[in-house]
Amino acid sequence: MENKLNIRFNELSELLVKQLNTAGYWTGELSSSALGVAVSVAALHFDNPIENKKEITKGLNWLIININTDGSFGDTPESPGNSSTSLLVFAALNLYSIENERIKSLQNSVGEYLSKQSIDVNSDRVSKSILSHYKKDYTFSVPILTMSALCGIPLTNGFEYIPQLPFELSLLPKKFYRLLNLSVVSYAIPALIAVGIVIFRQKKTGSLAKWLRGWSEKKAIRVLEKSLPASGGFLEAIPLTAFVSLSLTNAGYKNTDVVKKGITFLKRTQRSNGGWPIDVDLSTWVTTLSIKALRNKKDEVLSPTQQKKLAIHLKSIQNKKIHPFNGTVPGGWGWTNFTGSVPDCDDTPGAMLALLQLQSSESNKNELIAGAKWLLQLQNSDGGFPTFSKGWGKLPFDQSCADLTGHCILAISATIKNYGDKMSATEGRQFIKAIKKASTYLQRKQHADGSWIPLWFGNQFTKNHANPVYGTARIVTYLQDALLSNNSGYLPQSRLQEMIEKGIQFLVKVQNPDGSWGGDHSIRGTIEETSLAVSALIGTKHKQAYKKGLSWLDRYFEKNGLKPAPIGLYFASLWYDEKMYPLTSYLDAVARALEITHNNLPGH
């Protein structure tokens, strides 16, 4: 067993090193997105169909090649079709279907699929169907309907049934946003402004609202310009940037920097095959996952020079000023090194833990204490940690979430372990209080069966697309690792142990007969979910379960290689897969198994 694990570790770590970019860190590769392609094609068309003909043609050809057999489009080429993505593709194709028979044939196929989903593209039922699906969350439904209307879907009165987004509220200071009960999530403020303005231009409205919004319009554009990153891509996200660009172009603001830089961003980020991903990359996330996956064997894999370059890179991308997008204080990390990235509560603890693994604690003191303080600034009153902004609790993607909270507990506990004697007594008490509040939150959010549901990850084949295996495995592992660093007894040990045991029982119960794990009971296994579950069970009494999991991983890898699964959920619940996920999760499981074999994992 040990020999096989060593062989696999060497093989996987060699693959990992080969994925390093020339700058010395990992960028990964997100799956291409039909939604990203459709919205980008429309944005480029409305900007200038002649000048952008090359990119538009490549995008349309990508859609022709990647249609599902039932005439639908999903979020990834490996995803089943859905109405939202298919409608956006149908709308983009409508811009070229009259002049191109091949495009017309493709559009007809998509139209037949939409018809089977009870979506009539020729009537106001389009709006009713999409709004009904997303309910009170307008983050995605209103941009979808706006683009469709601009593309002539339905042919007449396309804007009549689209809700007006209150873009005038963007003129208020950011600190008031969370009190306004907005119908879009915090990261969608650019869409609130741009889409709201074009709807205002297209719809009839009362005289008072017309006066107020007319007065607000140019001021809101200035707010948008101030939050524009140097890269031109809002959040480095292709769909968001494309929605903003096409909306402003149709509202008469084509010559603004927001549109000019947005279009340049879209053209720059198109892939050679004509596709677009949903975001440029998740380089911070996959880099920290890679470093952490090597665990105590990092010195066998990465040279001192490579480790130094990684540490320098991570330190260089820590946010060092008030962030212009969401107004958070310095100290956090976003998901990529590009300027549109926003600090968040998963990449920040990930970067903190990766730095501790790369260098001596003294080398990272300032960065980690700043990171821990940043996390404290975002902790919600319920004890949990949200992704981006404190206090935005109306819509799911702004609420506290369990897996991020577990990650923050681990990062803050590691900070206390390494720098507790260098903190003031007040700081120490604040960190310990935060951990206890977070632990209470996790206890409250653990389901009766022992599982937790993550926010940004799911499974396409489970009920409600939830992924309790991912959430539970991540949190169990975070809490186990946190307890290993509990050298001062500040963690609520008995509470955490009880939660860990319940989580472990859930994971054992939902393991598939072949040894794998999917997102839940009786869901087909993936490398990602199986590896995460194995990592959580290694070192426990459930040796048979995790050994069966390792055997399944071995067989699957030999047959299929590192095939990524669409388990990621991005903004507005878009599915994605990332080619680094199976590699980093599998490597982490093997490294942990080797530690057990060598008896080098204390506390287990």
Sequence and secondary structure as in RCSB ss.txt:
>XXXX:A:sequence
MENKLNIRFNELSELLVKQLNTAGYWTGELSSSALGVAVSVAALHFDNPIENKKEITKGLNWLIININTDGSFGD
TPESPGNSSTSLLVFAALNLYSIENERIKSLQNSVGEYLSKQSIDVNSDRVSKSILSHYKKDYTFSVPILTMSAL
CGIPLTNGFEYIPQLPFELSLLPKKFYRLLNLSVVSYAIPALIAVGIVIFRQKKTGSLAKWLRGWSEKKAIRVLE
KSLPASGGFLEAIPLTAFVSLSLTNAGYKNTDVVKKGITFLKRTQRSNGGWPIDVDLSTWVTTLSIKALRNKKDE
VLSPTQQKKLAIHLKSIQNKKIHPFNGTVPGGWGWTNFTGSVPDCDDTPGAMLALLQLQSSESNKNELIAGAKWL
LQLQNSDGGFPTFSKGWGKLPFDQSCADLTGHCILAISATIKNYGDKMSATEGRQFIKAIKKASTYLQRKQHADG
SWIPLWFGNQFTKNHANPVYGTARIVTYLQDALLSNNSGYLPQSRLQEMIEKGIQFLVKVQNPDGSWGGDHSIRG
TIEETSLAVSALIGTKHKQAYKKGLSWLDRYFEKNGLKPAPIGLYFASLWYDEKMYPLTSYLDAVARALEITHNN
LPGH
>XXXX:A:secstr
 HHHHHHHHHHHHHHHHHT  TTSS    B B HHHHHHHHHHHHHH TTTTHHHHHHHHHHHHHT  TTS   S
STTS   HHHHHHHHHHHHTTTTT HHHHHHHHHHHHHHHHTT  TTSTHHHHHHHHHHTT HHHHHHHHHHHHH
TTSSSS TTTTS    GGGGGS GGGGGGTT SS GGGHHHHHHHHHHHHHHS   HHHHHHHHHHHHHHHHHHH
HT  TTS GGGBHHHHHHHHHHHHHTT TTSHHHHHHHHHHHHH  TTS  BSBS  HHHHHHHHHHHHGGGHHH
HS HHHHHHHHHHHHHTS  S  TTT   TT   SSSSTT    TTHHHHHHHHHHHHS GGGGHHHHHHHHHHH
HHH  TTS B SS TT  SSGGGS BHHHHHHHHHHHHHHHHHHGGGS HHHHHHHHHHHHHHHHHHHHHS TTS
    SSB  TTSGGG  HHHHHHHHHHHHHHHHHT TTS S HHHHHHHHHHHHHHHHHT  TTS   SSTT   
 HHHHHHHHHHHTTSS HHHHHHHHHHHHHHHHHH S     EEEGGGEEE BTHHHHHHHHHHHHHHHHHHTT 
 TT 
